[in-house]
């Protein structure tokens, strides 16, 4: 299709019209435009910018500035000379840690305990949340929520004290129960094979109710029309859970799983240290407890910082890897 106006060149109406050429703008123009846009954004949303000042200041002062002291991992730290005045030793502290006979044991214990904890603690809150979401009896539902949620507010020291008392070979409830069926008393905390089970399942008992609240919030955000449509199509309760509830909470579950795997190496030091004793040391000695003993008890700050830095780098690598895999498989991740 073409135009037929006299004196005008033939132009096809179905062809795209080239835009008028724009004058080239230099880098200075682009910077001025961005600065103008930023000032306009500040004037429009100054309340929101004001809200984030305190959180940003907290992270800068207490999280990012202290990172600079990690430089002592590459130095022979001397308290009198300070982090920046101490002599450089390169990667010597890392080489000493990697050549330590305890290196393999520490890595194995940390990974095994952390993976065990993630595998045990990840699915149970989802099951609990779906079960609570399906319960219609208000009193029973609230009672279950209270019973499962309350342990989260008990301090780690109290939980460990309760665990030690319950599992005591002389006065513990567990051995009393075993005695009723003729089983001799067992020193659970004195046997290294029981340590991981005690740590993981006591942690599951303490945190499952709290974690389920996050999934309950995600379930509450699912459009009820989806359930109504599934009911009209004849879907059973299990089919609605499988095809509506689980896909609805999948983004939340993926984010929590990625964060959990990203903190594998940062497994809680306090509880492991409190449950630790010389009899279960073969499986209870992890990187966090080794850093504490090396840095604070032996005053080898450079070595402790090197081990902690190695721990953080492995954590970061795991976080990036799991986020990448989750993004490829489910389409959901921490960032794009």
N, C-alpha and C positions, 0 to 999 in steps of 0.2 A: 504494500500500500504506500503510495507516494503523494506529495503535495503537488498542485498544479497551478499555483499562483504565478501570474505573469512576472517575469523578471527575477523570480527567486529560484535558487538552485533546488534541484529535486532532492527531497529528503524523505527517507522511509520513516513512517510514523511508528513502526514496530521496533526501530533500532533505538538503543539507549542514547540519550543526549549527553554528550560530554559536558561535565560541569565546567563553569567558568574557571579559568586558571587562577589559583590563589597565590598571592605573593608569598615567597618563602620567608619563614619567620626564624630568626636566629635563636640561639640558646638563651640569650638574655630575655627575649620576649616570653619564652616558655616559663622561665623562672618567675618572671613578674606575674604571669597569669596564675601560676600555682600559688604564689604568695597571696595574691588577691583572693583566690578561691578559699585559701586557708583562713584569711581574716574574716571573710564572709561567714564561713562555717563557725568560727569562734563566736561571732556576734549572734548567730542564730541559736547555737546549742551550748552557750557558755555554762548553763546549769549542769549538763552532762559532763563537760570537761572538768568542772569543779569537783564532781563526785569521784572521778578517777584519780585525782591528784594524790590523796592519801594512800590508796592501795599501791599506786606506782612508786611513791616515795618509800613505802615499806619494803617493796621488793628491791629497790635500788640500794637502800641503806643496809638492810639486814640480809639480803640474798646475793646481790651482784658484787658489791664492794668487797665483802669478805672472800669472794672467789679469788681475788688477787693474791691472797696469802697462800694459795695452793702452790705458789712458786717454790715454797720450801721443799716440795717433793723432789726438786732438782738441785737442792743445796744440802750442805751439811749444816743444819740449823744450829745456831748458837743464840741463846736467849739474850746475851749482852749485845750482840751485833744486830739482832733483829732479822726479819725475813729478807730484807733487801741487802743487808750488809754481810750476811753469811756467805761463805765461799761456795761457788758452783761446783757440783759433782756430776752434772749431766744425768744420764739414766742409771747411775750406779745403784740407787735405791730400788729401782724396778728390777734390775738384774739380780740383786740380792733376794728379792721376794720371789722371782720366778725360779731361782735355783734353790730356794728353801725346800727341804723335804716335806714340809707341811703344805706346800702350795696345792698339790693335787688333791689332798684330803680336804682342804678348805673349800676349793672350788666344787668338788663333788658334793660335800655336805650342804653347801649353800644352794646349789642348783637343785639337788634332790628335794630338800625341804621346801624350797620355794615352789617348784613345779607341783609337788604333792599338795601344797596349800591352795594353789590356784585351781587345780583339778577338783579338789574337794569343795572349795568354797564358792566356785562360780555357778554351778547349776542349782544348788539348793535354794538360794534366794528367789530364783525364777519360779521354781516349783511352789515355794511357799506363797509367793505373791499371786500366782495364778489360782492356787487353792483358796486363798483369802478372797480373791476377787469373785469367785464363784459361790462363796458361802453367803446365804441370805439372812441367817439368824444373827441379829445384831449383837446380842450379849456374848454368844459363843465366839463370834468373829473378833470382837473387841478383847475378849479374854485371851484368845490365842495371840493377838497382836501384842498385848501387854506382856505376856509371858515370854515371847520370843524377842521382844524389843528391849526389855529391862536389862539383860546381861551386858548390853553395850555400855551402860553407864557405870559398870563396876570397874574399878581401876585394875590395871594389870597386876599389881602387887597382890591385891586381894584375890584375884582369880588364881594366881599361882599358889597362894597360901591355901585356898580351898582345894586346889588340885593335889597339893602335897598331903593335906590331911585326909582326903578321900582315898588316896592311893597308898597311904602308909601301910607297911606290912604288919604293924602291931595294932593300931587303933583305927585303921581306915575302913570305911563302909564297904569298899569294893572287896577287900579280903574277908570281911565278915560275911558278905553275900556268897563268896566262893566257898567259905567254910561250911555253909549250910548244905552244899551239894558234895562235900567231901574233897574239895580241891585245896591243896596246901597253899599257904600264904605265898604271895609273889611280891618281890621287891621291884615294882614297876619302874621307879625312877633310878634304880640301881642297875637296871638291865638296858644296855644301849639300844637293843632292838625295839624297845617300846617308846623311846624318846620321841621319834617323829610322829607316831600315832597320837601320843599325848599332846604334843604341841599343836598339831593340825586340828584335831577334833575339839580341843578346848577352845581354839580360836574360832572354829565354825560355830560352836555353841554361843560364843560371845557376839559374833558379828552378823549372823544370818538374818535375824529380825531387822536389824538396822538397814542392811543392804536391800531387803525386800521392800522397804518403803519407797526406794527409788523406782523399782519396777511397778509398784502399785500406782505411783504417780504417772508412769508411762502408760499403764493400762487405762487409767482414767481419761487419758487424752485420746483414746481410740473412738472414732465416730460411732455412736450407737446404731446409726443407720446400717452400718456394715453387718452388725449382728442381726438386725431385723431382716435384712435381705437374705442372710444365710439361713435364718429360721424359715423364711418363706420358701426357700429352695429345698427345705427338708434336711438341713445339716444338723447332725447331732451335737451334743455339748462338746464332745472330744474333737469333732471336726471343726467346730467354731474356734476352739482353743488353738488347734493346729493351723488353721487357715486365716484366722483373723487376729487372735491375741499375739501369737508368737511373731508373725511378721510386723505387728504394730510396735512391739518392744525391741525388735531386732537392732535398730540403731543405738538405743540405750545400752543394750547388752554388749554390742561390739565395742563401744567406747569404754565401758567398764572393764571388759576383757583386755583391751589394749593397755589401759592404765595399769591393770593388775600385772600383766606380763612385763610392762615397762618398769615396774618396781620389784622385779624378781630379786635382784641383788640387794635391794634395800629392805630385806626382810627384818622384822622387828628385832632389835638387839636386846631390849629390856627383858622380854619374856624368855628368850633363849638363855640369857645369862642367869636369870633367876632359877630356871629349871635345871641349869647345868650343875653337874657334880663330877668328881674324878672318875666315877664308874661309867658314866655315859659320855665322857669327853670324846670318844672316838667318832660319835655321830653328832654331838651337840656343838662341836667347835666349828664356827662358821667365820666368814670374813669379818663380819661386824664385831664379833667378840674378840677376834684376833687383833683388829685395829685398836680396840679399847685397851687390851692388855699391852700391846706394843707401844701405843702412844701415851697413855696415862700411867700405867703401872711401871713400864720400863723407861718412860720419858724419852723414847726415840720418836720425836715428832716428825722428822723427815720421812722415816720409813712408814709411819702410820698414815701420813698424808699421801704418800705414793700409793699405798694399798687402797686407800679411800678413793683416790683419783682413778685408779684402774677399775674399781668397783663402779664408779659413776660412768666411765666410758662404756663399759659392757652394758650397763643399764640403758644408756642412750642408744647404743647399737640395737639392742633388743626391741626398744620402743619403736625405732624407725622401721625395723624389719617386720614386726607384727602389724604395725599400722599399714605398711605397704601391702602385706598379704591380705589383711582384712579389707582394704580398699579394693583390691583386685577381685576378691571372692564375693563380698557382700555389697560393695559400692559405698560402704560407710567407713569413716575413719575420723581421726582427730582433726585432720585438716585436709585440704584438697590435694 
